Amino acid sequence: MRDALLLTEYGGLDIADAVSGVLRSRPYAFADAWRVAEAVSGRDAAVQFSIFNQHALEAIAEQARGAALAGDSARADGLAELWREAEQAIAETETYNLDKKQHVSGLLQRMWRAANP
């Protein structure tokens, strides 16, 4: 119930759609990625930033599961490593109050590269 409320009240569905759009773009849509980064990194956007990070981790995990089920262990391993690195980057960004826009735009680009080998 809490997750559903967060998704509807804080634009979680819009965030997920925007992230999916960036990941599907050919070539990489820098401007769209930057718009996502701006939307989730503002002073009053802590919930949106959290929703973005959770969605990013779930998207990476889903890709890793798909690769593993398809028998592509090398890709699954690479995605698992990306998930670990993303989790660490999220923790460091929050702990050390690093630039959230840079975190989001960088993570989106790494996710795009992983989704488009």
ZIGI-V729955 format. One record per residue. N is the residue number from 1. RES is the residue in one letter. PHI is phi in whole degrees, 0 to 359 (* if undefined). OMEGA is omega in whole degrees, -180 to 180 (none if undefined). Layout:
# ZIGI-V729955
N & RES & PHI & OMEGA
N & RES & PHI & OMEGA
This chain:
# ZIGI-V729955
1 & M & * & -180
2 & R & 299 & -179
3 & D & 298 & 178
4 & A & 297 & 178
5 & L & 296 & 178
6 & L & 298 & -179
7 & L & 297 & -178
8 & T & 276 & -176
9 & E & 282 & -174
10 & Y & 243 & 175
11 & G & 76 & -178
12 & G & 301 & 179
13 & L & 292 & 177
14 & D & 295 & 178
15 & I & 298 & -180
16 & A & 298 & 179
17 & D & 296 & -180
18 & A & 295 & 178
19 & V & 297 & 179
20 & S & 300 & 178
21 & G & 298 & 178
22 & V & 296 & -178
23 & L & 292 & 179
24 & R & 273 & -173
25 & S & 293 & 176
26 & R & 223 & -9
27 & P & 288 & -178
28 & Y & 303 & -176
29 & A & 267 & -178
30 & F & 303 & -177
31 & A & 296 & 178
32 & D & 295 & 179
33 & A & 297 & -180
34 & W & 294 & 177
35 & R & 296 & 176
36 & V & 298 & -179
37 & A & 300 & 179
38 & E & 294 & -177
39 & A & 292 & -175
40 & V & 255 & -175
41 & S & 241 & -180
42 & G & 290 & -178
43 & R & 303 & -178
44 & D & 258 & -175
45 & A & 244 & -178
46 & A & 299 & -180
47 & V & 292 & 179
48 & Q & 296 & 177
49 & F & 297 & 178
50 & S & 296 & 178
51 & I & 298 & 178
52 & F & 303 & -177
53 & N & 299 & 179
54 & Q & 296 & 179
55 & H & 296 & 180
56 & A & 299 & 179
57 & L & 298 & 179
58 & E & 295 & 180
59 & A & 295 & 178
60 & I & 296 & 180
61 & A & 298 & 180
62 & E & 295 & 177
63 & Q & 296 & 179
64 & A & 296 & 178
65 & R & 300 & 180
66 & G & 299 & 179
67 & A & 295 & 180
68 & A & 295 & 179
69 & L & 295 & 178
70 & A & 278 & 179
71 & G & 85 & 180
72 & D & 266 & -174
73 & S & 293 & 179
74 & A & 295 & 178
75 & R & 293 & 178
76 & A & 299 & 178
77 & D & 296 & 179
78 & G & 297 & 178
79 & L & 290 & 176
80 & A & 297 & 177
81 & E & 294 & 176
82 & L & 299 & 179
83 & W & 299 & 179
84 & R & 298 & 179
85 & E & 295 & 179
86 & A & 295 & 179
87 & E & 298 & 179
88 & Q & 293 & 179
89 & A & 296 & 178
90 & I & 298 & -180
91 & A & 298 & -179
92 & E & 293 & 179
93 & T & 298 & -179
94 & E & 286 & -177
95 & T & 293 & -174
96 & Y & 261 & 179
97 & N & 53 & 180
98 & L & 283 & -178
99 & D & 295 & -177
100 & K & 290 & 178
101 & K & 298 & 180
102 & Q & 297 & 178
103 & H & 301 & -176
104 & V & 296 & -178
105 & S & 295 & 178
106 & G & 293 & 180
107 & L & 294 & 178
108 & L & 299 & -180
109 & Q & 294 & 178
110 & R & 294 & 177
111 & M & 295 & 180
112 & W & 298 & 179
113 & R & 300 & 180
114 & A & 291 & -179
115 & A & 280 & -176
116 & N & 232 & -177
117 & P & 292 & none
